[in-house]
Amino acid sequence: MVKFKLKQNDSCSFCSQSQDRKHLFHGCVKVREFWKKVENQYEPILGSVPISELEALTGYDPNVSRHTLRNFIILCARKFIYDNNMHGKELDATLLYSVVNNYNKIEYKIADESLKIRTMLHHNKKWKRWSDIIP
């Protein structure tokens, strides 16, 4: 991020160690703690399969089940990590719920306004296990 002039130094805002992409999304102790909390909070959706290093780094792992909502939550978590790092904020897995839930509401509204049954069915299929999550 220093290379792109997004940050003035290469230290991690979560732990102060030198930061690169791998450290930001998987190597940092605080980020690994965050991923564990995400795994626990979203277990009804993520299942018992832990978030792999590849998923943490790229948002996708071909060796893990291709569940749309799992992938979406991981991508939202990656953006959440990035944003909090850029703004010097602590990671709080409970705040991630609000972020993902807002996307759910937006997608529902789009599906509802499209007046296409197929669009609403797709939304319902993607988000059906979301109600299993307790913030």
N, C-alpha and C positions, 0 to 999 in steps of 0.2 A: 504494500500500500504506500510505502515511502517512494517506491519507484514511480508510481502514478501520482505522487504528490497529494495523496489522500490523507496521509498522516506525516507528522514531522519526524518521527523516529520509528524504529522497527520493534519497539517493545510492546508486548501484549498488555492491553489495558486490564485484563483480568488477573494476571499473575506477574507481570513485569519482565518475563523472560523474552528472549529474542523470538520474534514471531514470523512465521511464514504460513502458507496456506494450510499445510499439514498440522502445524501447531494450532492455528486458529480454530479449525474444525474438529480436531481429534486429539492433538498432543497435549494441550493445556489441561492441567489438573482440574481447574474450574469448569472447563467445557466437558470433560469426561464425567464430572459430577452432574452437570446439567443433563447430559445424555441419559444417565442412569435414572434421574428423576423423570425425564420424558418417558423412558421405557416403563417405569412404574405407573405413572399417571395415565398413560395411553395403552396400557396392556390389553384392554378389550379389543383394541384395533390393531395394535402392533403384534399381538400374539406373544408367545414365549420366546420368539427368536430375537436375540439382542440386536441392536443396531450395529452393523459391522463397520469397520474402519472405512471400507469403500463407500458405504452408504453415507457415512458422516462426511467424507471428503467430496463425494460427487452427487449425492442424493439418490443413488440407485446402485443396487447390487444384483446382477443377474442370477446369483445363487440363492437369493431370497425371494419368497413368494411375490408375485407381481400384483399386489393389492393397491389399487389406485389411491385410497385414502391413506394408507401407510406411507406411500411415496410422497403424497402431498404434505403430510404432517412433517416428514423429515425435511422436505424442501423449505417449508415455513420455518422450521427450527433453525436451519442453516442461515436463512435470511435474518432471523431473530438474533442469532449469534453475531453475525456480521454487523448488523445495525447497532447492537449494544456495545460491541467492541469499538466501533467508530465514534460513538457518543459517550464512551467511558461509563456505561451503566452496568450494573451487576446483572447476572443471568438469573431469572426467576421463571421456573417452568410453569408456574400457575398463570403468569401473564401471557404465556404462549397460547393458552386456551382461548383468551379473548381474540387474539390475532386469527387463529384458525376458525373460530366461531363466526367472526365477521365475514370471512370468505364464504362460509356456509350460507349465511344470510344473503350475501350478494348473489351467489349462484342460485339460491332459491328464488330470489326476486327475478332474475333473468329467466329462469325456467318458467316461472309463473306467468310472466308477461309475454312469453313467446307463444302462449296458447297452443303449444304442441305437446300432446300427451307423451310422445317419445322423449322430448327434452326433460319433462318432469320425471319420467321413469328413470332416465339416466341419472338425474340429480338424486333421486331417492335411493337408487342402487349404490351410488358412490358414498352417500352420507348415512346409510341405514344404521351403522353401528355407532354413530356420533353420540346418540342419546345415552349410550352406555358409559360415557365419560362424565365423571363428577368433578367439577372444577375445585 
